Amino acid sequence: MRTELTTSSIACAALLAYCSLTGMACHETEGQVSIEISRLFSTPEEEALIMLAESTDPPRQDIIDYIGHDSPEFPADGFWWFDIFDGIPVPWAITTEAINFFETYAADFRDSNPRPHTSVRYSYTAGISREESYEIEGVSFSDVYVVTMRMDWYYVCGGLCGLFFDKDRIVIFSPGGDVLRIVGDGPTEFAVS
């Protein structure tokens, strides 16, 4: 879902309003580029499950059905976005490709010497826990691993130019590493200015 923010002030004002509405932590600093990626785990097995959660792509057909058409420009594998704003894909799911895209975009932005009144803040965090019992969306699970992922994107390209969103994904695994359920895939609410 796209939310258009219109204002007579610069994009930072739109960002601060968006942050206030969503509760997203935002910091307006001119020329700032921040890239934060963290994966929290205790064992190699937990690390492997986080990597498996990230590499699990959403069903391609779900995205096609939402968009309403297929295109040769849509990848056969690794399709993770449902919309594009000003050349930046908006994620349908947090996947390896999405994580890498935003990290690379932010690093390239940083390396290109950002102009005044521009900034990028990209944050990705993943964690895992073993749960004796876990309930989500009215479904109960016993003895599972729960991987939680969170992505925040804050991009101000000057004046009335910006894209802001946050995205969550939860992947539930059996102790043997089978995916039991994925929650959070789907259209991401985002704001633009």
N, C-alpha and C positions, 0 to 999 in steps of 0.2 A: 504494500500500500504506500503510495507516495503522498507526502504532505508538503504542499507548497507553502513556504514562509515568505511573505512579502512585507517589506519594511522600508522606510525611507532612509534608515541608517545602514551601516555597513553589515556584512555577513556576521560579524561577531555578535551583534545584538540578536540576530536570529538564532545563533548558536546558543547563547545564554538563555533565551526563551525556551528553546528545545530542551536544554538540560534541566531547566526548572520544571518543565512538564513531565519529563521522563525520569527524573532523579539521577540521570547520568552525571558522573563527576566530570566537570569540564573546567579547563583552565585556558584563559585567553592570554596568549603571550605572542607578541609579534615575532615572526621569523622562527618560531620554535618547531623542531621536529623531534618527536618522541616515539621510539619503538620499544615496546616491552612485550617479551614473549616468555612465558613461564609454564613449565609442566611439572606438576607436583606429584611424586610417586615415591614409594619406599623400596620396591623390589624390581628386578629386571622384568618379572612377569607383569607387574603393574605398568611399567613403561611400555611394554609390548601391547597391552590392551589400550593404552592411550593412543599409540600409533595406529592400532587397528581401528579405533573409533574415528580418528582423523581420516583414515584412508577409505572409510566406508562411504561411498557416494550415494546420494539419494536416487530413487528410481527416476531415470531420465524422462519417462513418459509422464510422470506427475508434473514435471516442470513444463513440458510441451503442452499438456492439457490446460495448465493454468494460463500459459502465454496465449494459447489458442491456435498455434501453428508450429510446424517444424521448419527448419532452415538448414541448408548445407553449412552455414556458419556455426551452428551449434555442434559442439564436439560429441562424438559417439560415446566417449568415456570421459569421466571427470567433469561433467556438466554440473555446476554448482550455483549459478546465478539465474535470476529471473527477469532482471531489468538492468538497464545501463543508463547512468546519468553522467553526461559530460565525459564519456569514455571510461567511466569507472563502473564495473559490475556491482550490482547489489545482490548480496548472497541469499540463496534459497536455503543453503546448508553450510555449516562450518566443516570444511574438508581440507585435506592437505593442499589442494590447489588453491583454495580460498586463502588459507593462512599464508602460503608462499606469495600469492599475488599481492596482498596488502603489505606484506613485509618488503617486497621488492619495490613496490610503488613508493612507499614512504622513504626507503633508502635512496632511491633515485631522486626523489624530491629534495631530500637533504643534500645530496651530492651536487645538485644543480644550483646551489646557492639561492635559497628562497628569498623572494622579495619581501619588503616590509608589508605588513598586514596580511601575511600568509602563514599558515601553520598546518602541520599534520600531527595528529596523535593517534597512534595505532597500538592497541593493547590486545593481547591474546593470552588467556590463562586456561589451563586444563588441569584437572585434578581427578583423583580416583579414590574410592572407598569401597570396602567390603561390607556389605549389609546383610544381617541375618534376615531382616524383613524390610521391604521397601514398597511403597505404594505411590503410583503416579497415574493421573487421569482415570482413577477408579479401578485400576488394575493392581493386584498385589503380587509381589514376587518374594521368594525365599532364597536365601543364600546366593546372593548375586554381587557382582562388581558393578558400580555405578560410576561412569565417567561423565564429568560435567565440564562443559566447554563454554567459554564466554569470549566474545569479540566485540571491541568498541572501536569505532572509526569516527574521527573528527577531522575534517578537511576543510580549510578555509583557503580559497585561492584568490582572495582579494575582493573588495567591493561587495557586490551582491552575488557572490559565488561561493558555494559550499555544499558539502554532503555530509550528513551526520546519521549514524545508526548504531544500535547495539544488537547483538544476536546471541542467543543461547542455544545449546544443543546438549541433550542428555542421551547417552547410549548405555543401555543395560545389557550386561553380559552374564552368561552362565559361568560357573567356575571353570568350565572347559573352554571358554572363549567364544561361545556361540552368541551372536547378537540376538537378544530377546525382544528388544523394543528400542526405537529411536523417537525422541520427543524434541520438537523445536524446528524441524525442517518445515519449510513453507515460506510464503511471502514475508519479507521483513519490512516492518514499518520504518520508513526513513524520512528525513527532512532534507529539503534542498532550499537554497536561496540564490 
